[in-house]
């Protein structure tokens, strides 16, 4: 199966993509590290993350 094409660079590390893969269920501890102590939120999907690199359209909280 071919690897899905990403809409932009780094998208494979963004929460919107990871959630679609079920990352929050299969890797709950790693997911908590990404979202814990959130400092940014995504203008696109509304998710919050500790690092802006895990969001498509990050905005500082």
C-alpha positions in Angstrom: 0.0 0.0 0.0 1.5 3.4 -0.9 2.1 6.0 1.8 -0.6 8.6 1.8 0.4 12.0 0.3 0.6 14.7 3.0 -1.0 18.2 2.3 2.1 19.9 3.6 5.5 19.2 5.1 5.4 17.8 8.7 1.7 16.9 8.5 2.5 13.3 9.6 3.3 14.8 13.0 0.2 16.9 13.3 -2.6 16.0 15.8 -5.3 16.1 13.1 -3.4 13.4 11.1 -2.5 11.3 14.2 -6.0 11.4 15.5 -7.3 10.0 12.2 -4.9 7.1 12.6 -6.1 6.4 16.1 -2.8 7.4 17.7 -4.6 8.7 20.9 -6.0 5.2 21.4 -3.0 3.1 20.4 -0.4 5.4 22.1 -2.1 7.2 24.9 1.0 8.1 26.9 2.8 9.6 23.9 -0.4 11.4 23.0 -0.6 12.9 26.5 2.9 14.3 26.0 1.9 16.0 22.8 -1.2 17.7 24.3 -0.2 18.1 28.0 0.6 21.6 29.1 -0.7 23.0 25.8 0.7 26.3 24.6 -0.8 26.4 21.1 -4.1 25.6 19.4 -4.9 25.0 15.7 -7.0 27.5 13.9 -8.0 24.7 11.5 -9.2 21.9 13.8 -9.2 23.5 17.3 -6.9 20.9 18.8 -4.4 22.1 21.4 -0.7 21.0 21.7 2.4 21.7 23.7 4.4 22.4 20.5 3.4 24.3 17.4 5.1 21.6 15.3 2.1 19.3 16.1 -0.5 21.6 14.6 -1.3 22.7 11.0 -2.2 26.3 11.8 -0.8 27.0 15.3 -1.7 30.1 17.3 -0.2 30.8 20.7 -2.7 30.4 23.6 
